[in-house]
Each structure stands twice: as C-alpha cells, then as structure tokens.
Amino acid sequence: MKETCNKCSRNPPVYFRDYSGERLCKKCFLSSLDRKVQRTINKFSMIKYGDHVAVATSGGKDSLVLLSILKSIVDAAKGITMSAITIDEGISGYRDESLRIVSEFCSKLEIPLTILSYNELFGTRMDEAMKLRPSAKLTSCSICGTFRRRAIDMAAEKVRANVVATAHNLDDEIQTFMINLLSGDVNRIGWNQASSTYKEGYMKKIKPLSEIYEREIVFYALQKGIPFQGEECPYTNESIREEIRQFLNDLEKAHPGIKYNTYKSTMDISTLVRNRRGSDMVRGACQKCGRDCTEQICSVCKIQEILKPADPPG
C-alpha cells in the first residue's frame, strides 16, 4: 500500500516529524508551521491592532521564513503594519550576499526595508573591531551581539515600530540558555522570554518562531522556495554555540522530543530567575549614552571604549 500523509490521508509524505511520529505531505507540513507560529503569537499576545512590527531580517533562513509568515498574518489581519530592518555589521564578503537576498525578497513581498550599519551607528565595522579588540577573550559574538541588539532597537525606532520581531527558534533559545548557564551569567537567563516589554510604552520584543525546531524552519524555506544565505559568519568559530548545537542535535537524534522538553524547562527557569526576590535585573539609564541598561554604563558604551584605537606615541 502506498504511504500517505498522516494528516490529509491523500498526498505522499515529504517530512517525518520523529518527535510526534507524523509523516506529512508538503501542504500539511507548511500549514502546520503556519498554524504553530499563529498559536505562539496568540498565546503570548504578541501583536495587536494598531501595532507596527519591525522584523529583524538578516538574510538567513529563520528571518526570511519569519518575514514570509508574518506577511501572510499581517495581510489577513486589519490595522497592523510591518517593516523589515537589516543590520550591516561590516563583514567583507559575507554580509554583501545577504543584503542582496534581503533586498530582493523584501521587494518581492512589497515590504519596506531599512538598512543601518555598525559603522554609521558605532563608528566601526566588525572587521575593524576584530583588529582593535585587546584579546580573543572579547569574542566576536560578544561584540557583534551587543552591537546588533542596539542596532535593531535603533532601526525599529527609525521606522517608528512599537514591536520588534526576531527570528530566534527553539534551538537558539536552548543554546542561549546553555551559554549563559556555562558562563555563569544567571541574571541574563531571566531575560529569556518569547515576548517581553521592559515597561509600559517601551518597545515590545517578540520571538514568533521560538517554539519551532531549526531543522523544520530549514525544510519550510526549501519547500516554499525562499532564498536564504547558507554561508556561516566567518567569525562563528569563536563561539561555543556550535558545539552546544551539535550536542543537542545528537541528543535529539537519540531521544526525539528532548529539545522541546528542554525548551519548556528553560522557559520555566527563566521565569523563576526573573521573578525571584532581590533580583538585580533592574534597569536604569546609561550614564554615557542615556539608553536603558542594568548597570551605570551600558555594554555598548563599554565595548566602544575598549575598541578605541590607541593614541599614537608622542
């Protein structure tokens, strides 16, 4: 007997979801991810009438899938608008391709695109920052992640968005939790949320893909014909993220569903850390730039100070 999709019982399956035992045809697989994103948005009340959503779009699979799905959701809803925002870190050869992919995809979807660069915002390109850093102890991901978060906020402010959507998937969330845990940064674990707002009137941050496996996002992009940059950042080898990713993938292969269970645990722990008595996760204003932070000087200003070129002798 010819095998058919477990959902529609008509079409041949193209994807096996091992953690649930489902075999899905192309149409049912794509619909399942569309519905899951919509459920995540609804569960956390991520978007409401009157919102302007800025989607952080890098040119990778996750952000372009998110852009495509949110475009369909926004088109079906009324009173919600969206923009795409892209950050040019200044990595020669690598970022040029992704900027082209993002520009062409946004043009196809008729989504306005705003591009800001590290150079115009922080006075340095990532390639230059790697030469100016005092040692490898200040990793490329520490520099880039700190600048990127601030740059996304500034780009969202420029397009007058009140919601920022990032394409963090389930794998990303577990990896970030593990990195913070292994580095002893317990307080940062408390900021890990699918949807968050610092306080009333401030920008909301949402992660509509946070409950979806990375491999399913890749398959979604391939099935939908969404172009994306496959090349990895040339500086990614400095992070332990790849080692954690491989470790978790090996566990998932041996124990299907373990990543989703781990994700639920990380969210529970994040809530406990965030709500614990005596938490020092109180935000104020940076004494140098005036933007919100948890210390007297924000991490962006600290890194900019470290990266200042040394004064010439004499």
Stockholm file with secondary structure:
# STOCKHOLM 1.0

chainA/1-314         MKETCNKCSRNPPVYFRDYSGERLCKKCFLSSLDRKVQRTINKFSMIKYGDHVAVATSGGKDSLVLLSILKSIVDAAKGITMSAITIDEGISGYRDESLRIVSEFCSKLEIPLTILSYNELFGTRMDEAMKLRPSAKLTSCSICGTFRRRAIDMAAEKVRANVVATAHNLDDEIQTFMINLLSGDVNRIGWNQASSTYKEGYMKKIKPLSEIYEREIVFYALQKGIPFQGEECPYTNESIREEIRQFLNDLEKAHPGIKYNTYKSTMDISTLVRNRRGSDMVRGACQKCGRDCTEQICSVCKIQEILKPADPPG
#=GR chainA/1-314 SS CCCCCTTTSSSCCCEEETTTTEEECHHHHHHHHHHHHHHHHHHTTCCCTTCEEEEECCSSHHHHHHHHHHHHHHHHSSSCEEEEEEEECCCTTHHHHHHHHHHHHHHHHTCCEEEEEHHHHHSCCHHHHHHHSSSTTSCHHHHHHHHHHHHHHHHHHHTTCSEEECCCCHHHHHHHHHHHHHTTCHHHHTTCCSEEESSTTSCEEECTTTTSCHHHHHHHHHHHTCCCCCSCCTTGGGSSHHHHHHHHHHHHHHSTTHHHHHHHHHHHHHHHHHHCTTCCCCCEECTTTCCEESSSSCHHHHHHHHTSCCCCCC
#=GC SS_cons         CCCCCTTTSSSCCCEEETTTTEEECHHHHHHHHHHHHHHHHHHTTCCCTTCEEEEECCSSHHHHHHHHHHHHHHHHSSSCEEEEEEEECCCTTHHHHHHHHHHHHHHHHTCCEEEEEHHHHHSCCHHHHHHHSSSTTSCHHHHHHHHHHHHHHHHHHHTTCSEEECCCCHHHHHHHHHHHHHTTCHHHHTTCCSEEESSTTSCEEECTTTTSCHHHHHHHHHHHTCCCCCSCCTTGGGSSHHHHHHHHHHHHHHSTTHHHHHHHHHHHHHHHHHHCTTCCCCCEECTTTCCEESSSSCHHHHHHHHTSCCCCCC
//
